[in-house]
């Protein structure tokens, strides 16, 4: 497809939670609503770009179904996932935002008495069949996105309980995806030891997997609402709205680079 055709196609924007989706829905002009397979899709213009917004729901299956719907029914050739996640790397603080340059599903693989061996989803989980674990963003797209970040500060989490306010940082790197909310220090460390990564969430790599099947570009942007540890259930509720706002703000800034 030529550049003109790609630009004319709508950008599919997915979120897992209503708190994330409402940050976009209110800004869509000429909005029309449709429902397919139980998923509400809003089409229209966001900052001058044609978009199709979908509240996918939580987890890899919901994300994959919605991503396929946006590609097949609405003609989206770019899929963007915006929302929150749990920070893994100590360099990522609550409120910071991560742009995923590699997406890995950490819970697909082979379980034996000796333990769990991860594989790339879609390949046989047997020795000798792995093709690498994740989906990687192209170098040229990463360069465009880095240039588009700019220097204007992003909105951060509101100061609470004597904390010192800080502008959120933008990180580029690996995001892990799995069908579990990570809420334990030992579990978090296990993910870091096995996969590395900056942040963990529940939908991103499924969107990347579907996007590549359809020949679409993908982008996953997550702001840290918690630290994926023993307090993550509390922090998630406290910082969800602010972190989602940070991710949505950065997404709208990066859309022209897609």
C-alpha positions as CSV (number, residue, x, y, z in Angstrom):
1,X,0.0,0.0,0.0
2,X,1.3,3.5,-0.9
3,X,1.8,6.2,1.7
4,X,-1.4,8.0,0.6
5,X,-3.5,4.8,1.1
6,X,-1.9,4.1,4.5
7,X,-2.6,7.7,5.7
8,X,-6.2,7.5,4.5
9,X,-6.9,4.4,6.5
10,X,-8.1,4.9,10.1
11,X,-5.8,4.4,13.1
12,X,-7.2,1.8,15.4
13,X,-6.9,2.9,19.1
14,X,-7.5,0.2,21.8
15,X,-7.8,0.5,25.5
16,X,-8.5,-2.2,28.1
17,X,-10.3,0.0,30.6
18,X,-13.1,2.6,30.4
19,X,-10.9,5.0,32.4
20,X,-8.4,4.8,29.6
21,X,-10.9,5.0,26.7
22,X,-12.8,8.0,27.9
23,X,-9.7,10.2,27.5
24,X,-10.0,9.7,23.7
25,X,-13.7,9.4,23.2
26,X,-14.5,12.9,24.3
27,X,-12.0,14.4,21.9
28,X,-13.3,12.6,18.7
29,X,-15.1,14.8,16.2
30,X,-17.9,13.6,13.9
31,X,-18.2,10.6,16.1
32,X,-20.3,7.6,15.1
33,X,-20.8,4.5,17.2
34,X,-21.1,1.0,16.0
35,X,-21.2,-2.4,17.9
36,X,-19.6,-5.5,16.5
37,X,-19.2,-8.7,18.4
38,X,-20.2,-7.0,21.7
39,X,-17.5,-4.4,21.1
40,X,-18.4,-0.7,20.8
41,X,-16.3,1.1,18.2
42,X,-16.3,4.9,17.8
43,X,-15.2,6.3,14.5
44,X,-14.4,9.9,13.6
45,X,-11.5,12.3,13.7
46,X,-8.9,12.8,16.5
47,X,-6.6,15.7,16.0
48,X,-7.4,15.6,12.3
49,X,-6.7,11.9,11.9
50,X,-9.3,9.3,11.1
51,X,-9.6,6.9,14.0
52,X,-11.5,3.9,15.2
53,X,-11.7,3.7,19.0
54,X,-12.5,0.4,20.8
55,X,-12.8,-0.4,24.5
56,X,-11.3,-3.9,24.1
57,X,-11.6,-5.2,27.7
58,X,-9.0,-6.8,29.8
59,X,-6.6,-9.6,28.7
60,X,-5.0,-11.0,25.6
61,X,-8.1,-12.7,24.1
62,X,-10.1,-9.5,24.3
63,X,-7.3,-7.5,22.9
64,X,-6.7,-9.9,20.0
65,X,-10.4,-10.1,19.1
66,X,-10.7,-6.3,19.1
67,X,-7.5,-5.8,17.1
68,X,-8.6,-8.3,14.5
69,X,-12.0,-6.5,14.3
70,X,-10.4,-3.1,13.7
71,X,-8.1,-4.5,11.0
72,X,-10.7,-6.6,9.2
73,X,-13.9,-4.6,9.6
74,X,-12.7,-1.0,9.8
75,X,-9.6,-1.2,7.6
76,X,-7.1,-0.1,10.2
77,X,-3.5,-0.6,9.2
78,X,-2.1,0.9,12.3
79,X,-3.0,-0.3,15.8
80,X,-2.3,1.7,19.0
81,X,-2.8,0.5,22.5
82,X,-2.8,3.1,25.3
83,X,-3.1,2.6,29.0
84,X,-1.4,1.7,32.2
85,X,0.9,-1.1,33.5
86,X,3.2,-2.2,36.3
87,X,6.8,-1.0,36.3
88,X,9.4,-3.7,36.4
89,X,12.7,-1.8,36.0
90,X,13.7,0.4,38.9
91,X,14.4,3.2,36.4
92,X,10.7,3.4,35.7
93,X,8.8,5.3,38.4
94,X,5.0,5.5,38.9
95,X,3.8,8.0,36.3
96,X,6.6,7.4,33.8
97,X,5.6,6.2,30.4
98,X,7.0,3.3,28.3
99,X,6.9,3.1,24.5
100,X,7.2,-0.6,23.7
101,X,10.0,-1.4,21.1
102,X,9.7,-5.1,21.9
103,X,6.6,-6.9,23.0
104,X,6.9,-10.4,24.7
105,X,4.1,-12.7,25.9
106,X,5.7,-14.0,29.1
107,X,3.1,-16.7,29.8
108,X,3.2,-18.7,26.5
109,X,5.5,-21.7,26.5
110,X,6.1,-25.2,27.9
111,X,5.7,-26.3,31.5
112,X,7.5,-29.4,32.8
113,X,8.6,-30.6,36.2
114,X,11.8,-28.8,35.5
115,X,10.0,-25.5,35.2
116,X,8.6,-23.2,32.5
117,X,10.3,-22.4,29.2
118,X,8.9,-19.5,27.2
119,X,8.3,-19.6,23.5
120,X,7.1,-17.2,20.9
121,X,3.3,-17.6,20.6
122,X,2.2,-19.4,17.5
123,X,5.2,-21.8,17.3
124,X,5.3,-25.3,18.7
125,X,6.5,-25.2,22.3
126,X,9.2,-27.8,21.8
127,X,13.0,-27.5,21.7
128,X,14.4,-26.3,18.4
129,X,11.2,-24.5,17.2
130,X,11.6,-21.1,18.9
131,X,12.0,-18.0,16.6
132,X,12.8,-15.5,19.3
133,X,10.3,-14.5,21.9
134,X,8.9,-11.1,20.9
135,X,7.7,-8.7,18.3
136,X,10.1,-5.9,17.5
137,X,9.4,-2.4,16.3
138,X,11.3,-1.4,13.2
139,X,14.3,0.9,13.7
140,X,13.0,3.6,11.4
141,X,9.7,3.8,13.3
142,X,11.4,4.0,16.6
143,X,13.5,6.8,15.3
144,X,10.4,8.7,14.2
145,X,8.7,8.2,17.5
146,X,11.7,9.3,19.5
147,X,11.9,12.5,17.4
148,X,8.2,13.1,18.0
149,X,8.4,12.9,21.8
150,X,9.6,16.5,22.0
151,X,10.5,18.4,25.0
152,X,7.2,19.6,26.3
153,X,6.5,18.1,29.8
154,X,3.8,15.4,30.1
155,X,1.2,15.5,32.8
156,X,2.3,13.4,35.7
157,X,0.7,11.9,38.7
158,X,-0.6,14.4,41.3
159,X,1.4,14.8,44.4
160,X,0.0,13.0,47.4
161,X,1.1,12.4,50.9
162,X,4.1,14.6,50.9
163,X,5.6,13.2,47.7
164,X,7.8,15.4,45.6
165,X,6.3,16.2,42.2
166,X,8.3,15.3,39.1
167,X,7.7,15.4,35.3
168,X,7.3,11.8,34.0
169,X,10.1,10.4,31.9
170,X,9.6,8.6,28.5
171,X,11.3,5.3,28.2
172,X,11.7,3.1,25.1
173,X,12.1,-0.6,25.6
174,X,10.6,-4.0,26.3
175,X,7.1,-4.5,27.6
176,X,5.9,-7.9,28.9
177,X,2.3,-9.1,28.4
178,X,0.5,-11.9,30.2
179,X,-3.0,-12.8,31.5
180,X,-2.2,-12.0,35.1
181,X,-2.1,-8.9,37.2
182,X,1.3,-8.9,38.8
183,X,1.1,-8.1,42.5
184,X,4.1,-9.7,44.2
185,X,7.7,-8.7,44.6
186,X,9.0,-12.2,44.0
187,X,6.9,-12.7,40.9
188,X,8.1,-9.3,39.6
189,X,11.7,-10.3,40.1
190,X,11.2,-13.6,38.4
191,X,9.9,-11.8,35.3
192,X,12.9,-9.4,35.4
193,X,15.3,-12.2,35.7
194,X,13.8,-14.2,32.9
195,X,12.9,-11.5,30.4
196,X,14.2,-8.2,31.5
197,X,11.8,-5.5,30.4
198,X,10.6,-2.2,31.6
199,X,7.0,-2.8,32.3
200,X,4.3,-5.5,32.4
201,X,0.7,-5.4,31.3
202,X,-2.0,-7.7,29.9
203,X,-2.8,-6.9,26.3
204,X,0.1,-5.3,24.3
205,X,1.9,-8.3,22.8
206,X,-1.5,-9.8,21.7
207,X,-2.2,-6.6,19.7
208,X,1.3,-6.8,18.1
209,X,0.7,-10.4,17.2
210,X,-2.5,-9.6,15.4
211,X,-1.1,-6.5,13.8
212,X,1.7,-8.5,12.2
213,X,-0.8,-11.1,10.9
214,X,-2.7,-8.3,9.1
215,X,0.5,-6.4,8.0
216,X,-0.4,-3.5,10.2
217,X,2.0,-1.3,12.2
218,X,1.6,-1.4,16.0
219,X,2.4,0.9,18.9
220,X,1.9,0.2,22.6
221,X,2.2,3.1,25.1
222,X,1.9,2.4,28.8
223,X,2.3,4.6,31.8
224,X,3.2,3.0,35.1
225,X,0.3,3.0,37.6
226,X,2.2,0.8,40.1
227,X,5.4,-1.1,40.7
228,X,4.0,-4.7,40.1
229,X,4.8,-5.5,43.7
230,X,2.9,-6.2,46.9
231,X,1.3,-2.7,46.9
232,X,0.4,-2.7,43.2
233,X,-3.4,-3.4,43.9
234,X,-3.5,-0.2,46.0
235,X,-1.3,1.9,43.8
236,X,-3.2,0.9,40.7
237,X,-6.4,2.3,42.0
238,X,-4.7,5.5,43.3
239,X,-2.8,6.3,40.1
240,X,-4.9,4.8,37.3
241,X,-6.5,8.0,36.1
242,X,-3.3,10.1,36.2
243,X,-1.2,7.5,34.6
244,X,-3.8,6.8,31.8
245,X,-3.8,10.6,31.2
246,X,-0.1,10.6,30.7
247,X,-0.2,7.7,28.2
248,X,-3.0,9.2,26.3
249,X,-1.3,12.6,26.0
250,X,1.9,11.0,24.7
251,X,-0.1,8.9,22.2
252,X,-1.8,11.9,20.7
253,X,1.6,13.6,20.4
254,X,3.0,10.6,18.5
255,X,0.1,9.8,16.2
256,X,1.5,12.0,13.3
257,X,4.7,9.8,13.4
258,X,2.7,6.7,12.6
